[in-house]
Amino acid sequence: MGDKAHTHPGAAGRATAADHPASVRNVVLVGHSGSGKTTLVEALALTAGAVNRAGRVEDGGCVSDYDDMEHRQQRSVQLSLVPVEWDGIKINLLDTPGYADFVGELRAGLRAADAALFVVSASDGVDGSTRMVWEECAAVGMPRAIVITHLEAARADFEEMTRICAEAFGGDDPDAVLPLYLPLHGPPAPDGHAPVTGLVGLLSRKLFDYASGERVASEPGEAELPQLDEARSMLIEGIISESEDETLMERYLGGEQVDVKTLIEDLERAVARGVFFPVLAAAPAADGARQGLGTVELLELITRGFPTPLERAAPRVTTPEGAGRELRMCDPEESLVAEVVKTSSDPYVGRISMVRVFSGTLRADQTVHVSGHGMTDRGHEDHDVDERIGALSTPFGKQQRPVSHVIAGDLACVAKLTRAETGDTLSAKEDPLLMAPWEMPDPLLPLAIEAHSKPDEDKLSQGLARLVAEDPTMRLEHNQDTHQVVLWCLGEAHADVALERLRSRYGVQVDVVPHRVSLRETFGGRAAGRGRHVKQSGGHGQYAICEIEVEPLPGGSGIEFVDKVVGGAVPRQFIPSVEKGVRTQAAKGVAAGHPLIDVRVTLLDGKAHSVDSSDAAFQTAGALALREAAAEARIHLLEPVAEVSVLVGDDYVGAVMSDLSGRRGKVLGTEQTSGGRTLIRAEVPEIEIGRYAVDLRSLSHGTARFDRRYARHEPMPAQVADRLREEVRVAS
């Protein structure tokens, strides 16, 4: 790496369809919001000749962050695919949002990619969420490299950032995180900051000057040699320590000079295996320049050091019924297996599905089988249908460049797959298969919405269905207790984007209303009630009287109905009618309109009329008896309690536990986990954690995550119940 002299390739840099998996590289860019991922993608596209000036294609649009919503949000909110070509290799650059609310887009990018570029800002450093993603990549052995940006910032220090990255990402082996190049500084500016104008290659021992706007190679001067030799020795030792040749380190320490070609080959193998993580520097091109600082070096690393799709371990494949299936993965001649990694909508084209082909070849006008399973809990239906592939294309900004086919290992877009959703599998019609879905975070921030007007109400259902089909990190709930439509999101920004998409893409205006939790009612003690439903004036009369006793039961008991009528006071055929009336009234509530639970209702006595008694009359009498008993009893409000597990860095354990206590939570215990984190288990009333997804992120600086599940309903404290009743009274 770093030995070739490259010129601007012009139109040759525009990627189309690949002809063999070995000529494809799929790379995802990862980093916190504002680290410079999108700017870097545009700089790489410029250097590869895919754009005519920084970030622009022929129509003047950006190659990434081209969506109008992203302009309004002033940040990336979705996964973008930017294909470029370098040295005959097609590089699919996957630009991901850095904001935590859009981690679903990041996970989709990780699924589609075979290697990752971690983009770190020299002015901001490494944040906790980036460390967590690094650990996720490490767990699956994904090859990674680090790119340091914003070197033009005041007090930016490449050497210090390299040390920080080695500390953050190196784990037990910080020598596996080392720079391949050192920055070359120009004359100091008036503020004392010396801009970076070039790079010095540690292996090639060459200087690459970008001051002219293009990469110019030369020999380093005497001033650069001492620093170069020291860093070069560390790099060589780091490469050799990961070499598959176990004798190389011994020979090197014995004084043998290792050939640069051998070092580069070992470096490339170590990077591809995910055991060595090079650090590089990059900056966008200046106005009028054709190459940004470090972009050639990055393209060289991607094409020569990152693995091909042939080297990736493929996800598990089964039949739709669950039987295992073995395939020669990434073989263009095999049976088709592809996955929808992203779904979006275009106002002119309609639904567009970004697809990664893992096996076989996807062709335009081909009929494929679409399988979708495993996310019914998020409002996504199971489906097994056949659909015809429409136009195939490779995206570039707002443009879609047509291609005839897509081979195993490559990515492309498919138009008008009406049933396919994000995470679905496309396979051969005659050989339907299913890929194991990737892990997605649970959306834990509720957004209760109502249609703004009658026309919006007519379009709301379809708009919501399309919204959750595009975004598997969003869950749609129609709450049967509160009668609310709830969109569960990952955070406030995620919720804002959902509302914006409903309005701008699907023409649905909604109002956000307070989210209500599913409360319950129960009796605080024994009570008796008499239900009398007697009407005998004109026409057929109604006559039913019943007497009941109600007593509380332990939590989880539900409604228990007991018949203790003697002597036929209530005819046998009407006892089920009384029970039905009691249960119907219990479902409606007896005090504040919440379902009644955990009581035993005993029918003791009653009266009937030989002509006027009926099923309907005794149903009404049963309901009246329950209401009368409730009027004489103390009714408790029951609130749902959730079991909450919080995984948080040790530095924030005290703050998180204190916060949980302030939410009326009961901490059940803590458990030390790897990576300097602690798992906190607690029980917390759900009414107290409606915005916990947002508050926990703020409390832990984005480093903590949590999950929750329903545990039970239990009595709400009197002062909280009184406050809630007052709020309902004022609102009504």
KOLMI-629691 format. One record per residue (C-alpha): residue number from 0; x, y, z. Coordinates in steps of 0.5 Angstrom, whole numbers, plus 500, padded with zeros to 3 digits. Example, Ala and Ser with C-alpha at 12.3 -4.5 7.8 and 13.67 -1.06 7.14 Angstrom:
residues 2
ATOM:pos:c1:c2:c3
ATOM:0:525:491:516
ATOM:1:527:498:514
END
This chain:
residues 732
ATOM:pos:c1:c2:c3
ATOM:0:500:500:500
ATOM:1:502:507:498
ATOM:2:507:505:493
ATOM:3:503:507:487
ATOM:4:502:514:484
ATOM:5:495:515:482
ATOM:6:492:520:477
ATOM:7:485:522:477
ATOM:8:481:516:473
ATOM:9:475:521:471
ATOM:10:469:517:468
ATOM:11:472:510:469
ATOM:12:471:511:477
ATOM:13:464:510:476
ATOM:14:461:504:479
ATOM:15:456:499:475
ATOM:16:455:492:476
ATOM:17:461:488:478
ATOM:18:463:482:474
ATOM:19:466:477:480
ATOM:20:465:477:487
ATOM:21:473:478:488
ATOM:22:472:485:485
ATOM:23:467:488:490
ATOM:24:469:491:497
ATOM:25:463:493:501
ATOM:26:465:498:506
ATOM:27:461:501:512
ATOM:28:463:508:515
ATOM:29:462:508:522
ATOM:30:462:514:527
ATOM:31:459:519:532
ATOM:32:455:524:529
ATOM:33:459:530:526
ATOM:34:465:526:525
ATOM:35:465:527:518
ATOM:36:463:520:515
ATOM:37:459:524:509
ATOM:38:464:529:508
ATOM:39:469:523:507
ATOM:40:465:519:502
ATOM:41:464:525:498
ATOM:42:472:526:498
ATOM:43:473:519:496
ATOM:44:468:519:490
ATOM:45:471:525:488
ATOM:46:478:522:488
ATOM:47:475:516:484
ATOM:48:472:520:479
ATOM:49:465:519:481
ATOM:50:463:526:482
ATOM:51:465:532:478
ATOM:52:467:536:484
ATOM:53:466:535:492
ATOM:54:460:531:493
ATOM:55:456:533:487
ATOM:56:454:529:481
ATOM:57:452:531:474
ATOM:58:445:534:476
ATOM:59:448:538:482
ATOM:60:446:533:488
ATOM:61:450:530:493
ATOM:62:452:523:493
ATOM:63:450:522:500
ATOM:64:445:526:505
ATOM:65:441:528:498
ATOM:66:434:527:501
ATOM:67:431:533:503
ATOM:68:429:531:510
ATOM:69:436:530:511
ATOM:70:437:537:509
ATOM:71:432:540:514
ATOM:72:435:535:520
ATOM:73:442:538:518
ATOM:74:444:531:519
ATOM:75:444:524:516
ATOM:76:438:520:518
ATOM:77:438:514:513
ATOM:78:443:509:510
ATOM:79:446:511:504
ATOM:80:450:507:498
ATOM:81:455:510:494
ATOM:82:459:506:489
ATOM:83:465:508:486
ATOM:84:471:504:482
ATOM:85:478:504:484
ATOM:86:484:500:480
ATOM:87:478:495:477
ATOM:88:475:494:484
ATOM:89:468:496:485
ATOM:90:467:499:492
ATOM:91:460:500:495
ATOM:92:461:505:501
ATOM:93:455:505:506
ATOM:94:455:512:509
ATOM:95:451:511:516
ATOM:96:448:516:521
ATOM:97:452:517:527
ATOM:98:446:519:531
ATOM:99:444:514:536
ATOM:100:437:514:534
ATOM:101:438:511:527
ATOM:102:442:505:530
ATOM:103:438:501:526
ATOM:104:440:504:519
ATOM:105:447:503:522
ATOM:106:446:495:523
ATOM:107:443:495:516
ATOM:108:450:498:514
ATOM:109:454:493:518
ATOM:110:449:487:515
ATOM:111:451:489:508
ATOM:112:458:490:509
ATOM:113:464:486:509
ATOM:114:469:491:513
ATOM:115:468:498:517
ATOM:116:472:504:517
ATOM:117:471:508:524
ATOM:118:471:515:523
ATOM:119:474:519:529
ATOM:120:474:527:529
ATOM:121:481:529:532
ATOM:122:477:535:535
ATOM:123:472:530:538
ATOM:124:475:524:540
ATOM:125:472:517:541
ATOM:126:465:517:544
ATOM:127:462:511:548
ATOM:128:457:509:543
ATOM:129:463:508:538
ATOM:130:466:504:542
ATOM:131:460:500:543
ATOM:132:460:499:535
ATOM:133:467:497:535
ATOM:134:466:491:540
ATOM:135:460:489:536
ATOM:136:464:488:530
ATOM:137:470:485:534
ATOM:138:465:480:536
ATOM:139:463:478:529
ATOM:140:471:479:527
ATOM:141:469:484:522
ATOM:142:475:487:519
ATOM:143:476:495:521
ATOM:144:480:501:520
ATOM:145:480:508:523
ATOM:146:480:514:519
ATOM:147:482:521:523
ATOM:148:478:527:520
ATOM:149:478:534:522
ATOM:150:486:535:522
ATOM:151:485:542:520
ATOM:152:481:544:527
ATOM:153:485:548:532
ATOM:154:489:543:537
ATOM:155:488:537:533
ATOM:156:494:532:534
ATOM:157:494:526:530
ATOM:158:499:523:534
ATOM:159:495:524:540
ATOM:160:489:521:537
ATOM:161:492:515:535
ATOM:162:494:514:542
ATOM:163:487:515:544
ATOM:164:484:510:539
ATOM:165:489:505:541
ATOM:166:487:505:548
ATOM:167:480:505:546
ATOM:168:480:500:541
ATOM:169:486:496:542
ATOM:170:483:492:548
ATOM:171:489:487:550
ATOM:172:493:489:544
ATOM:173:494:496:543
ATOM:174:500:495:538
ATOM:175:494:492:533
ATOM:176:492:499:532
ATOM:177:498:503:529
ATOM:178:498:509:523
ATOM:179:500:507:516
ATOM:180:502:514:515
ATOM:181:504:520:519
ATOM:182:502:527:517
ATOM:183:506:532:514
ATOM:184:505:539:516
ATOM:185:506:546:512
ATOM:186:508:553:515
ATOM:187:504:555:521
ATOM:188:498:560:520
ATOM:189:498:566:524
ATOM:190:494:562:530
ATOM:191:500:558:530
ATOM:192:496:552:527
ATOM:193:500:548:522
ATOM:194:496:545:517
ATOM:195:497:538:514
ATOM:196:499:538:507
ATOM:197:501:531:506
ATOM:198:503:524:509
ATOM:199:509:520:510
ATOM:200:508:513:508
ATOM:201:511:509:514
ATOM:202:512:502:510
ATOM:203:514:505:503
ATOM:204:518:511:506
ATOM:205:515:516:501
ATOM:206:512:523:502
ATOM:207:506:524:499
ATOM:208:504:532:498
ATOM:209:497:534:497
ATOM:210:498:541:497
ATOM:211:497:542:490
ATOM:212:490:539:490
ATOM:213:493:532:487
ATOM:214:498:527:490
ATOM:215:505:528:489
ATOM:216:510:523:491
ATOM:217:517:525:493
ATOM:218:523:522:498
ATOM:219:522:525:505
ATOM:220:527:530:507
ATOM:221:532:529:513
ATOM:222:527:533:518
ATOM:223:522:527:517
ATOM:224:527:521:518
ATOM:225:528:521:525
ATOM:226:520:521:527
ATOM:227:519:516:521
ATOM:228:524:511:523
ATOM:229:521:510:530
ATOM:230:514:510:528
ATOM:231:516:505:522
ATOM:232:519:500:527
ATOM:233:513:500:531
ATOM:234:509:499:525
ATOM:235:513:493:523
ATOM:236:513:490:529
ATOM:237:506:490:530
ATOM:238:505:487:523
ATOM:239:510:482:524
ATOM:240:506:480:531
ATOM:241:500:478:527
ATOM:242:504:475:521
ATOM:243:502:468:519
ATOM:244:509:466:519
ATOM:245:511:465:526
ATOM:246:519:465:524
ATOM:247:518:472:522
ATOM:248:519:476:528
ATOM:249:525:471:531
ATOM:250:528:473:524
ATOM:251:527:481:525
ATOM:252:529:481:532
ATOM:253:535:477:530
ATOM:254:537:483:525
ATOM:255:534:481:518
ATOM:256:531:486:514
ATOM:257:524:484:512
ATOM:258:522:486:505
ATOM:259:517:491:504
ATOM:260:513:487:499
ATOM:261:513:481:505
ATOM:262:511:487:510
ATOM:263:505:489:506
ATOM:264:502:482:504
ATOM:265:502:481:511
ATOM:266:499:487:513
ATOM:267:494:486:508
ATOM:268:492:479:511
ATOM:269:492:481:518
ATOM:270:487:487:516
ATOM:271:483:482:512
ATOM:272:483:477:518
ATOM:273:481:483:523
ATOM:274:487:482:527
ATOM:275:490:489:525
ATOM:276:487:495:525
ATOM:277:491:501:521
ATOM:278:490:508:523
ATOM:279:490:513:517
ATOM:280:488:521:516
ATOM:281:484:524:511
ATOM:282:481:531:509
ATOM:283:476:533:504
ATOM:284:479:536:497
ATOM:285:480:544:497
ATOM:286:476:548:492
ATOM:287:478:546:485
ATOM:288:482:540:488
ATOM:289:481:533:485
ATOM:290:484:529:491
ATOM:291:483:530:498
ATOM:292:488:529:503
ATOM:293:489:521:505
ATOM:294:483:519:500
ATOM:295:488:515:495
ATOM:296:491:512:501
ATOM:297:484:510:504
ATOM:298:482:507:497
ATOM:299:488:503:497
ATOM:300:487:500:503
ATOM:301:480:498:501
ATOM:302:482:495:495
ATOM:303:488:491:497
ATOM:304:487:490:505
ATOM:305:479:489:506
ATOM:306:476:482:504
ATOM:307:472:481:498
ATOM:308:465:478:499
ATOM:309:468:471:498
ATOM:310:472:471:505
ATOM:311:465:473:509
ATOM:312:462:468:513
ATOM:313:455:468:511
ATOM:314:449:468:515
ATOM:315:445:462:517
ATOM:316:440:460:511
ATOM:317:434:455:512
ATOM:318:428:454:508
ATOM:319:422:458:510
ATOM:320:419:452:515
ATOM:321:426:452:518
ATOM:322:430:446:516
ATOM:323:437:448:515
ATOM:324:440:449:508
ATOM:325:448:449:506
ATOM:326:450:453:500
ATOM:327:456:455:497
ATOM:328:455:462:499
ATOM:329:458:468:494
ATOM:330:457:463:488
ATOM:331:454:467:482
ATOM:332:452:460:480
ATOM:333:449:458:486
ATOM:334:441:458:488
ATOM:335:439:466:489
ATOM:336:439:468:496
ATOM:337:439:476:497
ATOM:338:437:480:503
ATOM:339:433:487:503
ATOM:340:437:491:508
ATOM:341:434:498:507
ATOM:342:427:500:504
ATOM:343:425:507:502
ATOM:344:420:511:498
ATOM:345:421:515:492
ATOM:346:415:520:490
ATOM:347:416:518:483
ATOM:348:419:511:483
ATOM:349:415:508:489
ATOM:350:418:503:494
ATOM:351:426:502:493
ATOM:352:429:496:496
ATOM:353:437:496:497
ATOM:354:439:489:497
ATOM:355:445:485:498
ATOM:356:446:479:494
ATOM:357:449:473:498
ATOM:358:449:468:493
ATOM:359:447:467:486
ATOM:360:445:472:481
ATOM:361:439:477:481
ATOM:362:436:479:474
ATOM:363:432:484:472
ATOM:364:425:482:470
ATOM:365:426:475:474
ATOM:366:420:472:479
ATOM:367:423:471:486
ATOM:368:420:469:492
ATOM:369:420:474:498
ATOM:370:420:471:505
ATOM:371:419:475:511
ATOM:372:419:472:518
ATOM:373:420:474:525
ATOM:374:418:481:527
ATOM:375:411:480:528
ATOM:376:412:483:535
ATOM:377:413:490:531
ATOM:378:407:490:527
ATOM:379:411:487:521
ATOM:380:407:481:518
ATOM:381:409:474:516
ATOM:382:409:473:509
ATOM:383:411:468:503
ATOM:384:410:471:496
ATOM:385:412:471:489
ATOM:386:414:478:486
ATOM:387:417:480:480
ATOM:388:423:484:480
ATOM:389:423:491:477
ATOM:390:428:495:474
ATOM:391:435:494:478
ATOM:392:440:500:479
ATOM:393:446:502:483
ATOM:394:444:509:486
ATOM:395:448:515:486
ATOM:396:445:521:490
ATOM:397:438:522:487
ATOM:398:440:518:481
ATOM:399:439:511:479
ATOM:400:443:508:474
ATOM:401:440:501:471
ATOM:402:444:495:471
ATOM:403:442:488:468
ATOM:404:444:484:474
ATOM:405:447:483:480
ATOM:406:452:478:482
ATOM:407:453:475:489
ATOM:408:457:480:494
ATOM:409:454:486:490
ATOM:410:449:491:492
ATOM:411:444:494:488
ATOM:412:437:497:488
ATOM:413:430:494:486
ATOM:414:424:498:484
ATOM:415:417:496:486
ATOM:416:417:490:490
ATOM:417:411:492:494
ATOM:418:411:486:499
ATOM:419:418:486:501
ATOM:420:420:489:507
ATOM:421:427:491:511
ATOM:422:430:484:513
ATOM:423:426:480:508
ATOM:424:430:475:504
ATOM:425:429:474:496
ATOM:426:430:467:493
ATOM:427:429:463:487
ATOM:428:422:462:486
ATOM:429:423:454:485
ATOM:430:427:454:491
ATOM:431:425:459:497
ATOM:432:430:460:502
ATOM:433:430:465:509
ATOM:434:436:468:512
ATOM:435:437:469:519
ATOM:436:435:476:521
ATOM:437:440:481:524
ATOM:438:439:483:531
ATOM:439:435:490:532
ATOM:440:435:494:538
ATOM:441:428:495:541
ATOM:442:424:501:540
ATOM:443:423:504:547
ATOM:444:420:511:547
ATOM:445:412:511:546
ATOM:446:409:516:541
ATOM:447:402:516:541
ATOM:448:399:519:535
ATOM:449:392:521:533
ATOM:450:389:523:526
ATOM:451:389:531:525
ATOM:452:383:531:521
ATOM:453:378:526:518
ATOM:454:382:525:511
ATOM:455:388:524:515
ATOM:456:384:518:519
ATOM:457:383:515:512
ATOM:458:390:515:510
ATOM:459:393:514:517
ATOM:460:393:506:517
ATOM:461:396:505:510
ATOM:462:402:511:512
ATOM:463:403:507:518
ATOM:464:404:500:515
ATOM:465:409:503:510
ATOM:466:413:507:515
ATOM:467:414:500:519
ATOM:468:415:496:513
ATOM:469:421:501:512
ATOM:470:424:501:519
ATOM:471:424:495:523
ATOM:472:427:499:529
ATOM:473:420:502:529
ATOM:474:414:498:532
ATOM:475:407:500:531
ATOM:476:402:498:537
ATOM:477:394:499:537
ATOM:478:393:499:545
ATOM:479:386:495:546
ATOM:480:386:498:553
ATOM:481:388:505:552
ATOM:482:385:505:545
ATOM:483:391:509:543
ATOM:484:395:508:536
ATOM:485:403:508:539
ATOM:486:409:508:535
ATOM:487:415:506:539
ATOM:488:421:509:537
ATOM:489:429:509:539
ATOM:490:429:517:541
ATOM:491:426:524:540
ATOM:492:430:525:533
ATOM:493:427:518:531
ATOM:494:420:520:533
ATOM:495:421:527:529
ATOM:496:423:523:523
ATOM:497:417:519:523
ATOM:498:412:524:524
ATOM:499:416:528:518
ATOM:500:416:522:513
ATOM:501:408:521:515
ATOM:502:407:528:513
ATOM:503:412:529:507
ATOM:504:412:522:504
ATOM:505:405:520:505
ATOM:506:401:526:506
ATOM:507:398:524:513
ATOM:508:398:530:518
ATOM:509:398:527:526
ATOM:510:397:530:533
ATOM:511:402:527:538
ATOM:512:398:526:545
ATOM:513:400:524:552
ATOM:514:402:517:552
ATOM:515:397:513:557
ATOM:516:399:506:560
ATOM:517:394:501:561
ATOM:518:392:502:568
ATOM:519:387:497:572
ATOM:520:382:497:578
ATOM:521:381:492:584
ATOM:522:377:492:590
ATOM:523:381:494:597
ATOM:524:376:490:601
ATOM:525:370:486:601
ATOM:526:363:489:599
ATOM:527:356:487:597
ATOM:528:352:490:591
ATOM:529:345:489:589
ATOM:530:343:490:582
ATOM:531:335:491:581
ATOM:532:333:492:573
ATOM:533:325:492:573
ATOM:534:321:495:568
ATOM:535:314:493:567
ATOM:536:310:499:564
ATOM:537:308:498:557
ATOM:538:310:492:553
ATOM:539:314:486:555
ATOM:540:317:488:562
ATOM:541:324:486:564
ATOM:542:325:483:571
ATOM:543:332:481:574
ATOM:544:335:482:581
ATOM:545:341:479:584
ATOM:546:345:480:590
ATOM:547:353:479:590
ATOM:548:359:480:594
ATOM:549:366:482:592
ATOM:550:372:480:595
ATOM:551:380:482:593
ATOM:552:384:476:590
ATOM:553:392:476:589
ATOM:554:395:479:583
ATOM:555:394:475:577
ATOM:556:388:472:579
ATOM:557:383:475:574
ATOM:558:376:475:575
ATOM:559:373:469:579
ATOM:560:365:468:579
ATOM:561:362:463:584
ATOM:562:355:461:584
ATOM:563:352:460:591
ATOM:564:345:461:589
ATOM:565:340:456:593
ATOM:566:333:454:592
ATOM:567:333:457:585
ATOM:568:332:464:587
ATOM:569:336:466:580
ATOM:570:334:460:575
ATOM:571:340:456:572
ATOM:572:339:459:565
ATOM:573:340:466:568
ATOM:574:346:465:572
ATOM:575:351:465:566
ATOM:576:347:472:564
ATOM:577:349:475:571
ATOM:578:356:473:570
ATOM:579:357:476:563
ATOM:580:354:482:566
ATOM:581:359:482:571
ATOM:582:365:481:566
ATOM:583:362:486:561
ATOM:584:362:491:567
ATOM:585:369:489:569
ATOM:586:372:490:563
ATOM:587:369:497:562
ATOM:588:372:499:570
ATOM:589:368:501:576
ATOM:590:371:507:578
ATOM:591:376:511:573
ATOM:592:374:507:567
ATOM:593:380:502:567
ATOM:594:379:494:567
ATOM:595:377:491:574
ATOM:596:382:485:575
ATOM:597:384:480:581
ATOM:598:377:480:585
ATOM:599:372:474:586
ATOM:600:365:476:585
ATOM:601:360:471:589
ATOM:602:352:471:586
ATOM:603:349:470:593
ATOM:604:341:471:591
ATOM:605:336:474:587
ATOM:606:329:474:584
ATOM:607:326:473:577
ATOM:608:319:473:574
ATOM:609:316:468:570
ATOM:610:315:472:564
ATOM:611:319:478:564
ATOM:612:326:475:566
ATOM:613:331:475:561
ATOM:614:338:474:559
ATOM:615:339:481:557
ATOM:616:335:483:564
ATOM:617:340:479:568
ATOM:618:346:482:564
ATOM:619:344:489:566
ATOM:620:343:487:573
ATOM:621:349:483:574
ATOM:622:353:490:572
ATOM:623:349:494:576
ATOM:624:350:490:582
ATOM:625:358:490:581
ATOM:626:357:498:580
ATOM:627:354:498:587
ATOM:628:359:494:590
ATOM:629:364:499:588
ATOM:630:361:505:590
ATOM:631:361:502:597
ATOM:632:368:500:597
ATOM:633:375:502:597
ATOM:634:378:502:589
ATOM:635:385:501:588
ATOM:636:388:503:582
ATOM:637:394:498:579
ATOM:638:399:500:575
ATOM:639:404:496:570
ATOM:640:411:495:573
ATOM:641:416:493:568
ATOM:642:423:489:569
ATOM:643:428:493:567
ATOM:644:435:491:566
ATOM:645:440:497:564
ATOM:646:447:496:562
ATOM:647:452:502:563
ATOM:648:459:504:564
ATOM:649:462:503:571
ATOM:650:463:511:571
ATOM:651:455:512:571
ATOM:652:452:506:576
ATOM:653:451:511:582
ATOM:654:448:516:577
ATOM:655:443:511:574
ATOM:656:441:507:580
ATOM:657:440:514:584
ATOM:658:435:516:578
ATOM:659:432:509:578
ATOM:660:430:510:585
ATOM:661:427:517:584
ATOM:662:423:514:579
ATOM:663:420:509:585
ATOM:664:424:504:582
ATOM:665:426:498:586
ATOM:666:434:496:585
ATOM:667:434:488:585
ATOM:668:441:487:584
ATOM:669:447:489:580
ATOM:670:452:484:576
ATOM:671:459:486:573
ATOM:672:460:485:566
ATOM:673:466:485:561
ATOM:674:468:492:558
ATOM:675:468:496:565
ATOM:676:460:495:565
ATOM:677:455:493:570
ATOM:678:448:490:569
ATOM:679:443:493:573
ATOM:680:436:490:574
ATOM:681:430:493:577
ATOM:682:423:494:577
ATOM:683:420:500:576
ATOM:684:413:503:574
ATOM:685:412:504:567
ATOM:686:408:511:568
ATOM:687:415:513:570
ATOM:688:419:510:564
ATOM:689:416:513:559
ATOM:690:422:518:557
ATOM:691:427:513:560
ATOM:692:430:512:553
ATOM:693:432:519:552
ATOM:694:433:521:560
ATOM:695:438:515:560
ATOM:696:442:517:554
ATOM:697:443:524:557
ATOM:698:445:521:564
ATOM:699:450:516:561
ATOM:700:452:520:555
ATOM:701:450:515:550
ATOM:702:454:509:553
ATOM:703:448:506:556
ATOM:704:442:501:554
ATOM:705:436:498:557
ATOM:706:431:493:556
ATOM:707:424:492:559
ATOM:708:419:487:560
ATOM:709:412:487:563
ATOM:710:412:484:570
ATOM:711:405:485:573
ATOM:712:400:490:576
ATOM:713:401:493:583
ATOM:714:397:498:587
ATOM:715:399:505:585
ATOM:716:401:510:591
ATOM:717:395:514:594
ATOM:718:398:520:592
ATOM:719:400:518:585
ATOM:720:393:516:584
ATOM:721:390:522:587
ATOM:722:394:526:582
ATOM:723:393:522:576
ATOM:724:385:522:578
ATOM:725:386:530:578
ATOM:726:389:530:571
ATOM:727:384:526:568
ATOM:728:379:531:571
ATOM:729:382:537:569
ATOM:730:383:534:562
ATOM:731:376:532:561
END
